[in-house]
Amino acid sequence: MVATERTMHPRLLRELTTVRAMIRIYCKANNRSSDLCEHCAELLEYAERRLSNCPFQEQKPTCGKCTVHCYKPEMRKRIIEVMRFSGPRMMLHHPILAMAHL
């Protein structure tokens, strides 16, 4: 849980919820585990830190449309892989989050 989650703008909180859901979908399908594996837990923690430290805060665009790429290249590659896998599956697992993300 991000320390500033209680004070986060609703837009950022929704994005955080979406990233969490996407990573869980990816991990469950690829690692066949009910809990997050160490690799996915690390990615989730990194994504939470990046989101809570976003310089745009409530004016933040989606990461794909952002002018500032704050992820390290390795982590960016990993989150893109997760999003490409989980994106199409979001409509089945979390349709409201998927529609909000679009």
C-alpha positions in Angstrom: 0.0 0.0 0.0 1.3 3.4 -0.9 1.8 5.6 2.1 0.0 8.6 0.4 -2.9 6.5 -0.9 -5.4 8.1 1.5 -4.5 11.6 0.2 -4.2 10.6 -3.5 -6.4 12.3 -6.1 -9.2 10.0 -7.2 -7.8 9.9 -10.8 -4.4 8.6 -9.5 -6.1 6.2 -7.1 -8.1 4.7 -10.0 -4.9 4.4 -12.1 -3.2 2.6 -9.1 -6.1 0.2 -8.8 -5.9 -0.5 -12.6 -2.2 -1.2 -12.5 -2.6 -3.5 -9.5 -5.4 -5.4 -11.3 -3.3 -5.8 -14.5 -0.3 -7.1 -12.6 -2.4 -9.6 -10.7 -4.0 -10.9 -13.9 -0.6 -11.2 -15.5 0.9 -13.0 -12.5 -2.0 -15.3 -12.0 -2.0 -16.4 -15.6 1.8 -16.7 -16.1 2.9 -17.9 -12.6 -0.2 -19.9 -11.7 -0.1 -18.6 -8.2 -2.8 -17.0 -6.0 -0.3 -14.5 -4.6 2.0 -12.3 -6.5 5.4 -13.8 -7.3 8.5 -11.9 -6.2 9.1 -10.6 -9.7 5.5 -9.2 -10.0 5.5 -7.9 -6.5 8.6 -5.9 -7.2 7.0 -4.5 -10.4 3.9 -3.5 -8.5 5.9 -1.8 -5.7 7.9 0.1 -8.3 4.7 1.2 -10.2 3.2 2.4 -6.9 6.2 4.5 -6.1 6.4 6.0 -9.6 2.7 6.8 -9.5 2.8 8.4 -6.1 5.8 10.5 -7.2 4.3 11.6 -10.5 5.1 15.3 -11.2 1.7 15.8 -13.0 -0.4 14.3 -10.1 -4.1 14.9 -11.0 -3.3 16.2 -14.5 -1.4 13.0 -15.2 -2.1 11.5 -18.6 -1.9 7.7 -19.0 1.6 6.5 -19.0 1.6 5.7 -22.8 0.7 9.3 -23.6 2.9 10.9 -21.0 5.8 13.3 -22.1 7.9 12.2 -19.1 8.9 8.6 -18.9 9.8 8.1 -15.3 10.2 4.3 -15.4 13.7 2.8 -15.8 14.0 1.1 -19.2 13.9 -2.4 -17.7 10.9 -1.7 -15.6 9.2 0.1 -18.5 9.7 -3.0 -20.6 8.2 -5.2 -17.9 5.1 -3.0 -17.4 4.5 -2.8 -21.1 4.6 -6.6 -21.3 2.1 -6.8 -18.4 -0.2 -4.2 -19.9 -0.2 -5.9 -23.4 -1.1 -9.2 -21.8 -3.6 -7.9 -19.3 -5.3 -5.2 -21.3 -7.5 -7.4 -23.4 -8.4 -9.5 -20.3 -9.4 -6.5 -18.2 -12.8 -6.4 -19.9 -13.5 -9.9 -18.5 -12.1 -9.4 -15.0 -12.6 -5.7 -14.3 -14.9 -4.2 -17.0 -15.5 -0.9 -15.1 -11.7 -0.3 -14.6 -11.1 -1.2 -18.3 -13.7 1.3 -19.5 -12.3 4.0 -17.3 -8.8 3.3 -18.5 -9.8 3.7 -22.1 
